[in-house]
Amino acid sequence: MSFTRRTTLGLMAGAVFAPAIVRAQSYPSKPITLVVPYPAGGPTDAIARFVAQDLSTSIGQNVLVDNRAGASGAVGTRAVAHAEPDGHTFIFGNNQTHGNNMFLLKDPGYDAVKDFAPVCGVGAFEHAFVVRNDLPAKSIAELVALAKADPGKLNYGSTGVGSGSHLAMELFMQRTGIKMTHVPFRGAAPLVQEIVAGRIDIANSTLPSVLEQINAGSMRALALASPERNPRAKDIPTLREQGVSNADADSWAAFFAPAAVPAPILETLSKAVMASIAKPAITESILKLGFTLKVRDPAAFRPYHLQEIATWKQIITEAGVKPE
């Protein structure tokens, strides 16, 4: 019996892809680790846990959340970049871990594009300008006036160098011509604690991380850095409503896996994550945090990801923020 060249090539291709197909059919074969590169207690951690809990039931294996904070999210992100690419380790990252760190850390230890494959985009954290309760500023105009009266005296907190909250404030200062002193923290939870305690003057923090405190009256919100008001915070006006344009800054969030995860496994994981997010109970839990959902599959998220990296690289350059 003789084989044509086409038949031979077909058999060779089948031999190459067979192991990946077999692995996909047996996936997942052990518990899955979902890395959150920030401390427990913040909104990123909360969303990851909503999804992990549901996945543990739907995917047939326990999904364990592993908080690995440090270096503006680079510690946990680096660990996932170099993890075994079998689909049993993935990460809930954002524009800091999978974008800005490439330009703001001298050695992040990974490449946000080359070392990762998108599992799915989830949406964005809108940024809210919040201040300590006794700060004598009741609007953005009053805040700008206060900052201009004594440049550098006011301090602002962020969730780390290169985080969305850091760069959003850098953008705001560019647009308004003010100067304030940056105080970075390791995640949203300690930042919120310091504002409530009155030791930090202001933050341009993600709305989910401060919405509970705003509603409780333990800090005040001056504005949203977003084109429209948030349905969960209708009383907070936007920057645009207060005369500040071109300073909107939403921080996106997405799930990623190591780049070398076989396509069939990545597809299985992606569909499972998106199915979890789409469940009414999970959707409602996420929306209650003040998070804005905009779910994208890997094909739709990748070009968005690349464009966001280019946009914020330009902002970082214009702001003169140097790698640390």
N, C-alpha and C positions, 0 to 999 in steps of 0.2 A: 504494500500500500504506500502511495507517495502522498506527500503533503505539499500544497502550494505555499508560496512565500507568504501570502496573506494569512493562511491558516496558521502557519508557524508563528507569525508575529502576534496573532490573536491569542495563541496559547501562552506565549511569553508574557503578554500583557496581563492575562488572567493570573499567571503565576505571581506577578508583581503585586497586583491588587488583592489577591486572595487573603493574605494575612490581615490586611486592614478590614476587609469585610468580615472575617471571622471575629476580630476584636470588637467590631461594632455590634455584632450579633450577641456577644457575651457582655456587652457594656450596659450598666456598670457592674463590675465584678467584686467591688469592695466599697466601703464607705468613701464618700466624696468630701473633700475639704474645700470650703469656700473661704478664701482669705479676705478679710477686711483690713486694709492697711492703716487703720485708725483705731483709737481706743474704743472700748465698748461704751455704749451710752449715747452716742451721737446719732443723727438722722441716717447717715450712711450705714451704720451698724444696724439700725432698726429695720431699714428696708431689706438689707441682706438677710436678716433673720426671718422676716415675713416669708421671703422666697424660699429660704433653706428649709423652713418648717414644712411648707407645702410640698417641696420637692422630695423630702424624705418619705412622703407617702406615695407620691405619683411615680417616682423613678425607681422605686424598689430597693433603695439603699439609704442609710442615714447620710444626711448632708450636715456636716459639722462646721460651724463658723469659727474661724481662727483669727483673732485680732492680733495683727502684727504691726504695731505702730512704730514710727520713727523715721527721721530724715525726710520729712514732708511726704510721707507715704511710700518712700523709695524702698524701705526695708522689706515690707511685705510684697511689694510689686516685684522686686528683684528675686525674691524667693520663688514666686510663681513663674517668672520668666525662665528660671533654671530648673523648674520641677519636671518630673517625668511627664512627657507629653502623651498621656494615655486617657485624658479626660477626667481623671479623678482629682485634679486640683485646678481650680479656677479662681477668679478674683472679681470683686466688685470695685471697679476703679472709677476715675473721673478725669476731668480736664487737668487736674494737677498731676496725678500719678501717670497718666497716659498722654501727656502733652507738655505742660510747662516745665516739668522736672528736667526735660532734655536740655532746656536752655538756662535753667536756674541752679542746677546742681553741677558741680565740676565733674563729678563721676557718679551718675545715678546707678550705674551697674547694669543697665539694660537699655534697649532701644524700644520706645513705645509702639513703633510701627512694625519693625522687623521681627521682634521677639514675641508678638502677640497676634492672636486671631480674635476678632470680635465674636462674642456669643450673641449679644443683642444690646442695642441701645435702649435705655429705659426712659430717659427724659431729662429734666433739668431742675436744679435747685435755684429758685429765684433768690436774689440777694436783697436783704432788708437793712437799711441804715437804722441801727439801734443805739441808744445812748443810755448812760446811767441816769437814774431818775432825777438826781439833783443837778444835772448839767443844765445851765441856763440857756438852752436853745430848744425852741418848740417847733422849728421848721428848718428846712435845708438852708434857706436864706440866712436865718439867724446863726446856724452852724458855720456857714461860710464866713460870716462877719466875725464870729468869735475866733475862728482860726486865723483870719487875716490880721486881727488885732495883736496877736502874739504868735508869729509863725514858729511851729515846732513845739509849742507848749502842750497842745492837746495830743494825747496818745490814742492810737487805734490798734485794736487787737485783730489777729487773723489766726487761721488754723494752720499756719506754717508758711515759710518763705516759698513763694511760687504757687500758693493755694489760690483758689478762686477768690476768696475773701481778701487776700493780699493784693492781687492784681486788679480786682474790681475797685479797690480803694485808690490804687495808683492811678487808674484811669480817671476816677472822679477828681483826684487832686490835679491831674493834668487839665481837665476840662474847666475847673473852677479857679485854678491858680493859687491853691492853698498848699501849705506844708504842715504835716503832722508827723509824729514819731511812731514808727512801727514797733509793735510788741508781738512777736509770733508765739503761738502755743502749739502743743502737740494734739491737735484735734479740736472739735467743737465743744465738747463737754467742759474742759477747763476754761476755755474762753468765755463761755456763758457764765460760769461761776464767778469769774473776775468782774464781769460787767454788773452782775447782780450785787456783788459785794462793793461796787463803786470804785474799784481800783483801776478800771479801764474806762476811758471817756466814751469811746465810740467803737463800733465795728460795722463793717458791711458784711454781715454774716448771712448764711443761707437761711431762708425763712423757716424751714423745718426745724432748724437747730434753736430757734428763738421764739417760735410761735406760742408755745405754752407759756413762756415767761412774759411775753407781751400781753397775752390774754389775762394772766394772773396779776398784771400790774407791777411786776418786779423790774421791768425796764420799759423804756418808751421807744416806739418806732416812729421815725420821721419820714421815711420814704421807701419805696421799692425801686430797685434798679432794673426795671422791666418795662416793656412797652405798655402793658395793661395791668390793672389791678387784679389781685388774686381773689378768686371767689371765697377762699377761706379767710381772707383778711381784707374785706371790702373797705374798711375805714382807713387803710394806709394808702396815701396818695403816691403816685409815681414821681420820679425825678422830672419827667417831662412836664407833668402838671405844675411843677414848681420852678419851671424855667431852665432846667439843666438838660440839655440834649446831648446825644452821642456819648452817654455814659452808662448805657444799659449793659448789664453783665450777668447773664445766667450761667451757672456751672452745670454742665451735663454730667451724667453718670451712665455707666455701661458695664456689662459683664464681659470679661476677656478670659481666654485660655491660652496656654503656651502655643506658639505659632505652629509647631510640628504635630499638633493633635490631628490624627487622620480625619479627613473630611466627613466620613459617615458618622464618626463619634461626635464631632463638632455639631453636625446637623441634629443629632439626637438630643444633645444637651441644649442646643439653642431652642429647639421646638418645646422642650420640657420647661425651660425657664419662661419663655413667652406665654405658654399655656398657664403657668402658675400666676403670672402677673395679670393675665386676662380674667382670672376668676373674680367675681364680684367682691368677695370678702377681702381678697388681697388688694384689689384695686382701691377699695374704700379705705383700707388701713393706710395705704400709701398716701392717698389724697388727703387724709386727715392731718398728715404731717405738714401739709402745705406744699408738697412736691408736685410738680407738673409732669404728668405722664405723656410721653411721646415715644412709643415703642417702635424700634426699627430692627429688622432682621439684619444679619451680617452684611449682605449685599448693599442694603440701603444705608447702613451705618458707616461703612468704610469711607466713602467720599465725604460724608459729613465730618468724620473724624479728621481727615487730612486737611479739610478747609479750616476747621477750628484751630488746628495746630498752627497753620500759616497765619491766621488772624492774630492769635495771642502772641506768637513770636514777634510780630510787628509791634504790638503794644508793649511787650517787654523791652524791645530795643528802644522805642521812643521814650519809655519811662526811665531808661538808663539803669535798670535793675541788673546788678552784676551777679554772676554765679557764686555760690558759696560752697 
